């Protein structure tokens, strides 16, 4: 691969930015790999594998910050896990796949730029039935595209006012982890196509995720992080949709 060190640097930055707001980064990894002309057969399992490491580090940091809510997470996850496995069994045509990834990148852009944090007084009780429906739909999309689903779940949680931003990040991080594992299991039944440089990718993404989740959960101004990530995703999304 040409400019391999630039790819490594961008991979670190993507993992850092995503984990700082509680995401695994799959949509960012997919956009980066698409720009570097990876095939969809390699992109999906690679993104899911990187997601496992980055989302887990992100979850641990936000959990330690006491932002996690089991009662909101469980119905979402129990519905999404089997659907993510089913989605992982489905193969899509390459051009359509990349355009869908591009559209999905615009979802967190809307979330980061236009969704405000809810105060404790504004938060509402979650609905189990609605949670199961939301989890099922996001799980299927997650396995189909090769993402953990956090970029879709986060704006939904904030729109419904079930969680504030830190709680959303904590729940999304573990949601991404379990869906990525389930989606990867679905791919495993068909045989996985990983890049021979996978170990390097995992190490770099893990390092970026570790730093990003630490500073995101404890140190950094969340608005600065969100705006930076929104700009990056907007550019990548437009490129994938129209290229």
N, C-alpha and C positions, 0 to 999 in steps of 0.2 A: 504494500500500500504506500502511495506517495504521501509525503508530509505526515508520517506516522506520529511524530512527536507533537504536531499541532493537534492531531486527533486525540492524543492522550491528554493534552492540556484542556481541550474543550470538554472531554469526558469528565475530567475532574471538576471543572466549573459547573457543568450540568448537575452532577451529583451533589455538589456543595449547595447550589441554589435550591434545588428541589428539596433536599433533606432539611434545609433550614426552615421550610414551611410545612414539613411533615409529609412529603411525598417521596416515593421511591425513585421517580425520574424516568419511568419507562417511555413516556411520550417524548421526552427530550432525547433519550438514547435512540429512539426510533427515528426522530428527525435527523439526528447527527449521522446515523448509519445510512439513511436514505441519501443524504447529501454526499456521502462517501461511496454511494452505489453498492451497498450491500444488497443481497437478494432478500425478499420477504421470508424465505425459508430459513435464513440465518438470523434475520432481524428479530423475529418474534421470540424464539427461545432465548436468544442472547439478552434481549431487553428484560425478559422475565427473570432470568438468572441474576442479572445485575440488580433488579428490583429487590430480590430476596435479601441481599446483603445490605443495601442502602436503607430500605424501609425498616429493617429490623433495628439498625443502629438509631434511626430516627425515632422509632417507637420507644426504645429504651430511655432515650434522653427525655422525651416528653412525658413518659410514664413516671420517671423519677421526679419530674416537676409537678406531679399530682394533677395532671390534666385529663387523665383517661376516664371514660365512663363505660363500664361493662354493660349496663342495661341498654345503652344505645347501640353498642357494638354487636352484641350477640345475635339479635334477630337479623340484622343486616348480613352478617358473616355466614350464618347458618343457611340463609337462602342463596347467597352468592356463590359459595364454594362448589356445589354440584353443577351450577350453571357455567361457571368458569371452566370446569373440566370439559363440559360439552362443547363450549366455544373453542377450546383448544384442539378439538378433533376436526374442526372445519378449516378448509383451505380456501383462500381468496385469490383472485387474479391480481397481479402485481400493481398495475396502474390504479385500479379501484382501491386497493389496499392503501396505497400511499396517499390518495386523496382523502380517504376517510381519516387517516392519521392526521393529516393537515387540518381537517375540520375539528377533530377532537382537541387539537392544540389551542383552538380559539376559546374553548370552554374555560380553562383556567385564566385566560386573559380577561374574560368578562368577570370572572370571580375576583381576581386580584385588583382590578381597577374600579369595580362598581359595587362590590359587596362590603358593607361596613360591619364592624364587629358589634355583636349584640351585647348589651349589658346583662348582668345577672337577673335584673328585674324583668327583662324582655324575653328571657328564655322560656320555652314551652315544653310540656311533657311529650315525649315521643309516642307515636302510634305503632303498635306491634304489627298490625295488618299492613299498614303503609310501608313499614320497614321491610317486611318480607317481599312486597312487590318491588320496591326500589332495589333491594339487594339482588333479586333474581335478574332484573334487567341489566344492572351494571355488571353482574357476574358474567352473563353471557357475552356482553360487549368486551369485557376484560380478556376472556379466553380467546375470543375471535380475533382481536387486534393485537394482543400481546402486551397488555398493560395491566396494572393492578387495580385500576378503577378509581383511584383516589382523586384524579382530576375531575371526575364526574360526581363522585360522592360529596366532595367538599362543598361546592356551591349549593348542592341540594340541602345539606345539613344547615348551612347558613341561611338559606332562603326560608326553610321551615322553622328556623330559630330554635333548633334543638340543642345547639352547642355554640360556644363562642369560638374565636379563631384558634386559640391554643388547644381547646378540647377537640375541635375539628381536626387539627393536625395530628393529635395523638391517636384518635380513632381511625383516621385515614391511613396512618402509617401501618397499623396492624392489619387493617382491611386489605391494604395493598399486598402485605406479606402473604396472607392466607390465600388470596386470589391468585397471586403469582405462582405459588406452589401448586395450586389446583390446576391452573392453566398449563403449567409446565408438565404436570402429570399427564394431561390430555395429549400434549405434543409427544410425550415419551412413548405413547402407544403407536405412533407413526414413525418413530425414529427421529432423533434430534440432530440438527445441523448447526454445530457451534463453530465459531471462528477458531483457528489454531492458536490465536493469541488470547483466548478466553481468560487464562490465568492473569495476564497483565491487565485486562479490562476490569476484572473483578477487584484486583488489588487497588487500582487507581480509583474506581468508583467507590470502593469501601472507604478509602482514605478521604475522598471528597465528602462522602456521606457522614463520616465521623465528625469532621470539622464543622460541616454545615449544620448538623443536628445539634451539636453542642452550642454553637453561637446562636442558632435560631431559637432554641428553647430558653436560653439564659441571657444572652448578651445583646444581640443585634436588634435594631429598630425594624419591626416586622413590615412596616410600610415601605421602607427602602428596599428590602428584600423582595417584596411582592411586586413592586413597580419594575425592578430590574428584570425579574423573571418574566413578567408579562411582556415586556418589550422583546426579549429574546424569543419567546414562544410565538409572538405575533409575526415576527420576521420569518421564522422557520415554518409556521403554518401556511403563510401566504406562498412561500417558495414551493412547498409540497403540493398545494392545491393547483397552482398555475404552471408548474414545470412539467 
